[in-house]
């Protein structure tokens, strides 16, 4: 049994994140509203979320779920289950609308509706934001600052946290970045239309990529973090859940890994920066 890391003593921070897009991915990102497409999103609520919650509980691991307001609105029970299990909930737009396609006023409306629905479903005010489709507009960061967000998880520039810069100025928002290689969607998501996505990768291929990236991050250590970005409707299938559990078991064999929620990683970065400045 390896020694578990903590916030104050770890070699590598690992964060398991799940974007509970459900139907909103099809409505907002792919702009399709057919019953079949929407049912693919619903799979995330009916099968994906319960399976993920069972896996996390089995290993006693914390996670962060980024939830569009629309998912909280139409799947309140699953949203409550996520919150009741102690997982962090972050903002993920209202209906998975890619921010760069919105006017600043439209983007504000979506941020507010997302906040309202999370408040209605579980009474929480999220501190973190991950943009739908990992796109940002030129207004996003001023809006996030205005609505009091403390961190963002929409950028891909580093393997470690950093301050968000907006229009050339450092903001007070911490970036906890991700990577497309460490998502399930880039490897597994199959679609005919409106874009054809091959998807359906063998889990063994993804396992090889995720393990090797973990091994590299662990070797490097320091302030590097390892963030997996997954979706209940994609990772939730049995063969992928089995792969995820093998990756988790691989990570658990290593000493001093800190399984952290995204807010914990952001808070640690903020306190280290304050200590360095002081
Ligand atoms: Zn999403």
Boltz pocket constraint, residues with backbone or C-beta under 6 A from the ligand:
constraints:
  - pocket:
      binder: B
      contacts: [[A, 19], [A, 21], [A, 25], [A, 92], [A, 96], [A, 131], [A, 132], [A, 133]]
      max_distance: 6.0
